[in-house]
Amino acid sequence: MTDVIPNPKLRGGIVRDGVAEPILSQDPIAGEQYYSKDYMQSEWDAVWTKVWLIAGMVNQVPLAGDYITIDIGRESILCSRGTDGRIRAFYNVCQHRGNRLITNERGSLAGGEFQCAYHGWRYADTGQLNWVYCEEDFPQGTPCGKRNLAEIPCDTWAGFIWINMDESCASLQEYLSPVAEQLDSYQMHNMKRTHWVTLESDFNWKCVQDNFNESYHLPYVHPQTLPVMNEHYSGCQFDMYASGHARMLMPGGAPGPQYEGSSDVTFKSLKPDLDFWELDPEPYRNDLPSLRLALQRRKRELGQQKGYDFSFYSDEQLTDNYHYTIFPNTSFSMKPDGCIFLMARPHATDPTKCWFDMWYLTLFPTGSKEYYSNAMRDWVSIDHQVEHVQGKVGEVSCGSAIDQDVAIWSTQQAGLQSRGYRGDYMPAQENRIRFFHDTINSYIKQFSA
């Protein structure tokens, strides 16, 4: 799979056809699954080491010798671009006596080789061991060319570097279907990461993915969304795919029919978008749902003038929230001008902790150097090198909306560990959570047999 310009067949946008809902289990999701070390081990053996995961972005390794590392549970993964232009992934461990080969997050090879800081063993960007100190002193023969770095499957799609710790895994394209074919219309490979936050959390990774598999929490955790989108389940579409991935289509650009608030609040909330697209909302003061359609028309009229090619988008994509959850740990919340990227990674040893990554990817208008990201409520620059902000929960911000989620996950984790919690009791609109946990358990059953 490679990063290419979308196929012309994608013009017109993402197909909205729904899929039949899968048969779901009715087993309660026990709190123990969020803090049990035994269950954590089962997930590691049967899920994390068997699925495709995002390690970083292709544009982080533009030149031969450029590399990145990422921690996933107990493993550190090293991704490097070779002199042949290919990006490869390896376990980040020297094959001499197990020292961590690279300790920094990103860099470029000096002299074209990785060198272990312990005994100086040197590896090419292809992973081949090229040189060892005192090569003549090995009774079993030289290790060069034999003790190479342990390589794992690696591929790219949508501007992301994907890795898989299972050498016999299916292809990335097969794994991501049918989500990849849909998301290609957004041309994410042309987006620039303008926000990058990593939290060391005090909650299990599944709290994150559970949250982004439902919208039931929006009125209470994100009340600011009610004036600008129809979050009610009756107005949304939920799809669960056999591959384990899911999507939600939520109308945006105006509130739903359940909204009882002021038109002025809607106008104020949408003002940056309305101003950018030069749309006067007053004619829709007494018919707010029609504002969504008017905004779609206006974006279609002015898209090319503003520097966007919206020919790959349907009218609904110009205003609505297309939210995808990729099994097991990633969410793409798509906007016409970008993507909120959300990813949870397991802690190495503690099931009550995880690493949570929030990125915002901005699709800058053609010729634009600066742009107001309405989703992040922030001005962004195409020339600014994004800073990786890292810290514990409460120390750094993921943006006002995601911070609201983070605060809930911390208190939820505490409750999940209570003797008084008897397992979930969920409405049908949260079926994607049930589907997510069923998929985890199906992996555990498959790979524990």
Order of alpha helices (4+ residues) and beta strands (2+ residues): alpha-beta-beta-beta-beta-beta-beta-beta-beta-beta-beta-beta-alpha-alpha-beta-alpha-alpha-beta-beta-alpha-alpha-beta-beta-beta-beta-beta-beta-beta-alpha-alpha
